Amino acid sequence: MMLWGVDWQPLLLTFYLASVTTLILVIIGIPLAWWVARTQIAAKPLIETLISMPLVLPPSVLGFYLLLAFSPQHAFGLWLEQTLQIQLIFSFTGLVIGSVIFSLPFMVQPIQAALQNLPPSFAEASRTLGQSEWATLLRVLLPNIKPALLAGTVLSFAHTVGEFGVVLMIGGNIPGVTKVASIAIYDEVESLHYAAANVYAAVLACVSFLILLLVYGMNRRWRGPI
């Protein structure tokens, strides 16, 4: 899709990847954050560490190990290819899985912190009224942590939009399949096509600004005037 001399496919693919990744993180991240917030098992510090690892690991390190895991030259990747006929490296599906792992702490941590800061009486009153654990989560706890839910969702989306290392290691640079905007910017700069790189970068910068502006505006509205 060419417009103004620029291929917009990488941008469309970027926002599609971020949307799919964020949707998956909402589905798995909220229950995971709730479980981590309320569990008292001895392995909780280990679980929290594993969830948070993408925050401190260089993206290329995470991408490298995912590349090894997904490769048909190793046991897991070979099993996927031979048993399920699934190839994860250099595929959009692989990008989604890598993005979910890479952005997981951005969804889990804000929600976990908010749930832990809620008064225990909220959940206790709900259970006293006969509500199940899931009903308590959906009807009582989550409506009281809207800013954290919004923050987790937006941060996950924005973090996926800005991916580079993980995407490059797992997906490479296949137009229409794995070539997202960050890869396109790198390509254009290497080719000294600064005008095209500027278009990609400007779009990502504007989208990021508008997303953050929306978050701060919604948080201000929910919290009310100080």
JOLIN-V324059 format. One line per field, one symbol per residue. phi: phi as a letter, one per 30 degrees, with the letter a starting at -180 (. if undefined). Layout:
phi=???
//
This chain:
phi=.cbhibddeedddddddddddddddddcdddddddddcdbdddeedddddddeddcdeeddddddddddddddbedddddddcchcccdhbdddddddddddcedddddddedddddddedddddddddjddddddddccdddcbeedddddddddddddecdbddddddcibceibbdcdddddedddddicddddddedddddddddddddddddddddddidc
//
